[in-house]
Amino acid sequence: MKIRKELIKREVAGDTILVPVGKSVYDSNGLFALNELGAFLWDRLPQASDREDLLAAVLAEYEVPEAEAARDLDEFLTRLREFGIL
């Protein structure tokens, strides 16, 4: 999946955040905080060809019902699209 904005993931005081760099600094509303699942998904976005790849990765990593994993994944992807990141 294609990430549109230049963001780097950083660990700060135990929290995972995305920090805009380059031109993204001017287009951004600030930092983006990620929970554990968000950080996991962020690391896999560049290699994932589609949503199904990400869902398979979540199901392989976490013991969670598929419906719950799909709901959380869709919420994450929706948020990224709302912020113009995907």
Secondary structure, DSSP 8 states (H G I E B T S, - for coil): ----S-EEEEEETTEEEEEE-TTHHHH--S-EEE-HHHHHHHHHTTT-SSHHHHHHHHHHHS---HHHHHHHHHHHHHHHHHTT--
